């Protein structure tokens, strides 16, 4: 069992972060692990490790602290990264990676090693080959290689013709444990932002489906910077639940530590004074709530499809009409918000349906109408399932239906297991 499979078996939703801090800083000492767990992270990440410059004992001390806290940790060891292969021949890389594995690969907290981040142009081939070598040489681990979010305008800059082909080729060459993208569009301003956010999700989940339903991870944004606004707690909840409803089975966060004033970065969870901000409190609450509520269940489900319903907001290419054997229709009282509906299956073929409030401001009640008279079970706190009270239209007996009416805050998700009353749903 590899480290990602162990997470799934244990019912732990993997949540990590990008750590660009320096060794010796408060983000690179064993005491930092308490900050990570308080934030709701389940997979830590050390700063970049250079065996010629950083004491091995410092890395082991952090890994030991992770193991004691019951979390895993990514190890960004320079000997295991794309640059090591790009700057040398493959035999040399293998020797370097074997050294890194000997130092840290068998540590109980080790989740996997870094391959790289957002490979483009001349870095694509060595990154894909490096990931393949990770899979070959460390099959018990899960490597870290995050791709840049999809944008049609970025394809030419990356030196490729088709982003879908780029992802499929990566899957064919490296056989990765998951596809992993960075998607910060949710905090952009402008009409294009949400459309770009959803379009990038769809590009990755479509590739995951084409390549054997491999897991999908996404980096989300918790820092105002460049042309991105500072997130509110509703923004954070919205990113978490829209991503999960669209099939994400792992999160990373950018940027938890700002370390010192830099450009227009502001209100990171840990600020330039190494103090916890309001963003830390908001993100901690939302991550820990997700982990105790929907995360463990969603980890064991396979995403099937999604529909964007009501209104005329951005969809990123997802269908705007419902074509479902489970959901007949949906409405929102007083038209306060639009919704995202998605479907999943578990390992036994049982059906699940998620509904998410797609608004960042509207709060109210959505009404799901089911086909026929199914049994519907609400997935509640700590994954406990309880049958939902049935409401039928007895005035129209020739066409009966059942409705469920969840109240939804901005970005809130509700999840249901549905047992259809139709043995053949046609």
C-alpha positions in Angstrom: 0.0 0.0 0.0 1.5 3.4 -1.0 1.1 6.5 1.0 -1.9 7.9 -0.9 -3.7 4.5 -0.6 -3.0 4.6 3.1 -4.7 8.0 3.4 -7.7 6.7 1.7 -7.9 3.6 3.8 -7.5 5.7 7.0 -10.2 8.1 5.9 -7.8 11.1 5.9 -8.3 13.7 3.2 -4.8 14.9 2.2 -4.3 18.6 2.7 -0.8 20.2 2.3 0.8 23.5 1.3 3.6 25.1 -0.6 6.5 26.0 1.7 9.0 28.5 0.3 10.4 29.4 3.7 14.1 29.2 4.6 15.8 26.7 6.8 16.2 28.1 10.3 13.0 30.1 10.0 9.9 29.4 12.2 8.4 27.4 9.2 11.4 25.0 9.1 11.7 23.7 12.7 9.9 20.9 14.5 7.7 23.4 16.3 6.2 24.4 13.0 4.3 21.1 12.8 2.0 22.3 15.6 1.1 25.3 13.3 0.4 22.9 10.4 -1.9 20.7 12.4 -3.7 23.7 13.9 -4.4 24.9 10.4 -5.9 21.6 9.5 -3.1 20.2 7.3 -2.7 16.5 7.2 0.4 16.4 5.0 3.3 18.8 5.9 5.9 20.1 3.6 9.4 21.3 4.5 11.4 24.0 2.7 13.6 22.8 -0.2 16.4 20.6 1.1 20.0 20.7 -0.3 22.1 17.9 1.3 25.2 20.0 0.8 23.9 23.0 2.7 21.3 21.8 5.2 22.0 19.4 8.1 20.2 16.1 7.6 19.3 16.1 11.3 17.2 19.2 10.7 15.1 17.4 8.1 14.8 14.3 10.3 13.7 16.5 13.3 10.7 17.8 11.3 9.8 14.4 10.0 10.0 13.0 13.5 7.7 15.8 14.7 5.2 15.0 11.9 5.2 11.3 12.8 4.6 12.2 16.5 1.7 14.5 15.4 0.2 11.8 13.2 0.6 13.5 9.9 2.7 12.8 6.8 5.2 15.2 5.0 6.4 15.9 1.5 10.2 16.1 1.2 11.4 18.5 -1.5 14.9 17.1 -1.7 17.0 18.6 -4.5 18.5 15.2 -5.3 15.0 13.9 -6.2 13.9 16.9 -8.3 13.6 17.6 -12.0 16.7 19.8 -11.9 18.8 16.9 -10.8 17.9 14.9 -13.9 18.0 17.9 -16.2 21.6 18.8 -15.1 23.0 15.3 -15.3 22.5 11.9 -16.9 19.9 9.4 -15.8 22.4 7.1 -14.0 23.7 10.1 -11.9 20.1 11.0 -11.1 19.3 7.4 -10.0 22.3 7.5 -7.6 21.3 10.9 -6.2 17.7 9.8 -5.7 18.8 6.5 -4.1 20.8 8.6 -1.6 17.7 10.7 -0.8 15.6 7.6 -0.4 18.2 6.1 2.0 18.1 9.3 4.0 14.4 9.9 4.2 12.4 7.5 2.0 11.7 5.0 4.8 10.8 7.5 7.5 7.3 6.8 8.8 6.2 10.4 8.1 7.5 10.5 4.5 4.6 10.9 2.0 6.8 11.4 -1.0 9.4 13.6 -2.7 9.0 16.7 -4.9 9.4 16.3 -8.7 8.8 20.0 -9.5 6.2 22.7 -10.2 4.5 23.8 -13.3 6.8 22.3 -16.0 6.8 24.1 -19.3 8.9 24.2 -22.5 12.3 22.5 -22.1 11.4 21.4 -18.6 8.5 19.2 -19.6 10.4 16.1 -20.8 12.8 15.9 -17.8 9.9 16.5 -15.4 7.8 13.7 -16.8 10.8 11.3 -16.8 11.6 12.3 -13.2 8.1 11.5 -12.2 8.3 8.1 -13.9 11.6 7.4 -12.0 9.9 8.3 -8.7 7.1 5.7 -9.5 9.7 3.1 -10.4 12.2 3.6 -7.6 9.8 4.6 -4.7 6.5 2.8 -5.4 5.5 3.1 -1.8 5.6 6.9 -1.9 3.5 9.6 -3.6 5.4 12.2 -5.5 4.6 16.0 -5.7 4.3 17.5 -9.2 1.9 20.3 -9.6 0.9 21.7 -13.0 0.0 25.2 -13.9 -3.8 25.8 -14.1 -5.2 25.5 -17.6 -5.8 28.7 -19.6 -6.1 28.8 -23.4 -3.7 31.7 -23.6 -1.0 29.9 -21.7 -0.7 26.9 -24.0 1.5 28.7 -26.5 3.7 30.2 -23.7 4.2 26.6 -22.4 5.5 25.5 -25.8 2.7 23.0 -26.4 -0.3 22.7 -28.7 -2.8 20.9 -26.6 -3.1 21.0 -22.8 -5.2 17.9 -22.8 -2.5 16.0 -24.7 0.1 17.4 -22.2 -1.8 15.9 -19.3 -2.5 12.6 -21.0 1.2 12.3 -22.0 2.2 12.9 -18.5 -0.1 10.1 -17.3 1.2 7.7 -20.0 4.8 8.4 -19.3 4.8 8.7 -15.5 1.7 6.7 -14.4 1.3 9.2 -11.5 -0.6 8.6 -8.3 -2.7 11.7 -9.1 -3.0 14.7 -11.4 -2.3 17.9 -9.6 -2.9 21.5 -10.6 -2.5 25.0 -9.2 -5.8 27.0 -9.6 -6.0 30.5 -8.1 -8.6 31.9 -10.5 -11.2 32.0 -7.7 -9.6 35.2 -6.2 -9.2 37.0 -9.5 -11.4 40.0 -10.2 -13.4 40.2 -13.4 -16.1 38.2 -15.2 -13.6 35.7 -16.6 -12.4 34.6 -13.1 -14.9 31.9 -12.2 -15.2 30.7 -15.8 -11.4 30.2 -15.9 -11.5 28.5 -12.4 -14.1 25.9 -13.5 -12.6 25.4 -17.0 -9.3 24.5 -15.4 -11.0 22.0 -13.1 -12.8 20.4 -16.0 -9.6 20.1 -18.0 -8.0 18.1 -15.2 -11.0 16.0 -14.2 -11.6 15.1 -17.9 -8.0 13.8 -18.1 -8.4 11.9 -14.9 -11.4 10.1 -16.3 -9.6 9.3 -19.6 -6.6 7.9 -17.6 -8.4 5.4 -15.4 -10.1 7.7 -12.8 -6.8 8.6 -11.2 -7.1 10.9 -8.2 -7.1 14.7 -8.7 -5.5 17.3 -6.5 -5.6 21.1 -6.6 -3.7 24.0 -5.1 -6.1 26.7 -3.9 -5.3 30.3 -2.9 -5.3 31.7 0.7 -3.4 34.9 0.0 -4.2 38.2 -1.6 -1.4 39.0 -4.1 -0.8 40.4 -7.6 -4.3 41.0 -9.0 -6.0 38.6 -6.5 -8.1 39.9 -3.6 -7.7 38.7 0.0 -10.0 35.8 0.6 -12.9 35.9 3.0 -14.0 32.9 5.0 -16.8 32.5 2.4 -14.1 32.5 -0.4 -12.2 29.7 1.4 -15.3 27.6 1.9 -16.3 28.2 -1.7 -12.9 27.0 -3.1 -12.9 23.9 -0.8 -16.4 22.7 -1.6 -16.6 23.5 -5.3 -13.2 21.7 -5.8 -14.4 18.7 -3.8 -17.7 18.6 -5.6 -15.8 18.5 -8.9 -13.8 15.5 -7.9 -10.7 16.9 -6.0 -9.3 14.3 -3.6 -6.5 16.4 -2.2 -5.7 20.1 -1.6 -2.6 22.2 -1.3 -2.6 25.9 -0.3 -0.7 28.9 -1.6 0.6 30.8 0.3 0.6 30.0 4.0 3.8 31.8 5.0 4.8 35.2 3.6 8.0 35.4 5.8 8.7 39.1 5.0 7.0 41.9 3.0 7.0 40.9 -0.6 5.3 42.6 -3.5 1.6 43.1 -2.6 1.2 39.8 -0.7 -1.0 40.4 2.4 -3.1 38.6 5.0 -1.4 35.3 4.5 -2.4 32.8 7.2 1.0 33.5 8.8 2.1 37.1 8.2 5.5 38.8 8.0 5.7 39.0 11.8 5.2 35.2 12.0 1.8 35.8 13.6 -1.5 34.0 12.8 -3.9 36.3 10.9 -7.7 36.2 10.6 -7.1 34.2 7.4 -5.5 31.5 9.6 -8.6 31.2 11.8 -10.9 31.1 8.8 -8.9 28.5 6.8 -8.4 26.4 9.9 -12.1 26.3 10.7 -13.0 25.4 7.1 -10.4 22.7 6.7 -11.1 21.0 10.0 -14.8 21.2 9.3 -14.3 19.6 5.9 -12.1 16.9 7.3 -14.7 16.0 9.9 -17.7 16.3 7.6 -17.4 15.4 3.9 -13.6 14.7 3.4 -13.4 11.1 4.5 -16.5 10.1 2.5 -15.4 11.9 -0.6 -11.9 10.3 -0.5 -13.6 6.9 -1.2 -15.9 8.1 -4.0 -15.2 8.3 -7.7 -16.4 11.5 -9.5 -18.9 10.8 -12.3 -20.3 14.1 -13.7 -21.4 17.6 -12.8 -24.2 20.1 -13.8 -24.3 23.9 -13.3 -27.9 24.8 -12.7 -30.0 28.0 -12.5 -29.0 31.5 -13.7 -26.5 32.3 -16.3 -23.3 32.4 -14.4 -19.9 31.1 -15.6 -19.7 27.3 -16.1 -16.3 26.6 -17.5 -17.8 24.2 -20.0 -19.9 22.1 -17.6 -23.4 21.3 -18.9 -26.2 23.7 -17.7 -29.0 21.2 -17.9 -29.5 18.1 -15.7 -29.2 14.7 -17.4 -29.3 12.5 -14.4 -30.9 9.2 -13.4 -31.1 10.4 -9.9 -31.8 14.2 -9.9 -35.0 15.3 -11.7 -34.7 19.0 -11.0 -33.5 21.7 -8.7 -34.8 25.2 -7.7 -33.7 27.8 -5.1 -36.2 29.8 -3.1 -36.3 33.5 -4.2 -33.6 32.7 -6.8 -30.9 33.7 -4.3 -28.0 31.7 -5.9 -27.0 29.2 -8.5 -26.0 25.6 -7.7 -23.5 23.0 -8.7 -24.7 19.4 -8.6 -22.4 16.5 -9.0 -22.6 12.7 -8.9 -20.2 10.1 -7.4 -20.1 6.3 -7.0 -18.4 4.3 -4.2 -16.5 1.0 -4.6 -19.8 -0.9 -4.3 -21.4 1.1 -7.1 -23.7 3.0 -4.7 -24.7 6.5 -5.8 -23.9 9.8 -4.1 -25.1 13.4 -5.1 -23.5 16.6 -3.9 -25.0 20.1 -4.1 -23.0 23.3 -3.6 -24.2 26.9 -3.4 -22.1 28.6 -6.1 -22.7 32.1 -4.8 -20.2 34.1 -2.7 -23.0 36.2 -1.2 -26.4 34.5 -1.4 -27.7 32.3 1.4 -30.9 30.3 1.4 -32.7 27.1 0.6 -32.3 24.8 -2.4 -34.9 22.2 -3.3 -33.6 19.0 -4.9 -36.3 16.9 -6.7 -35.4 13.2 -7.1 -36.6 10.8 -9.7 -39.3 8.4 -8.3 -39.3 7.5 -4.6 -35.7 6.7 -3.7 -34.2 6.3 -0.3 -32.1 9.3 0.4 -29.4 9.4 3.2 -27.8 12.6 4.3 -24.0 12.4 5.0 -23.6 14.4 8.2 -20.9 15.1 10.8 -18.1 12.5 10.9 -19.6 10.8 7.9 -22.7 9.6 9.7 -25.6 8.8 7.4 -29.2 9.4 8.3 -32.3 8.8 6.1 -33.9 12.1 4.9 -37.5 12.7 5.6 -39.6 12.2 2.5 -41.9 14.8 1.0 -44.2 13.6 -1.9 -46.7 15.4 -4.1 -49.8 13.3 -3.3 -51.9 15.7 -5.5 -50.1 14.3 -8.6 -50.0 10.5 -7.9 -49.4 9.6 -11.5 -46.1 11.4 -11.4 -44.8 11.2 -7.8 -41.6 12.8 -6.7 -39.5 13.3 -3.6 -37.8 16.6 -2.6 -35.0 17.5 -0.3 -34.5 21.0 0.9 -31.0 21.9 2.2 -30.2 25.3 3.5 -26.9 26.5 2.1 -24.5 29.3 3.0 -22.1 30.7 0.3 -20.0 27.8 -1.0 -21.6 25.3 1.4 -22.0 21.7 0.2 -24.4 18.9 1.2 -23.8 15.3 0.3 -26.4 12.5 -0.1 -26.4 8.8 -0.7 -29.2 7.8 -3.0 -30.8 4.4 -3.4 -33.0 4.5 -6.5 -36.4 2.8 -6.5 -35.9 1.9 -10.2 -34.0 -1.3 -10.9 -33.5 -0.1 -14.4 -33.4 3.7 -14.6 -34.8 4.3 -18.1 
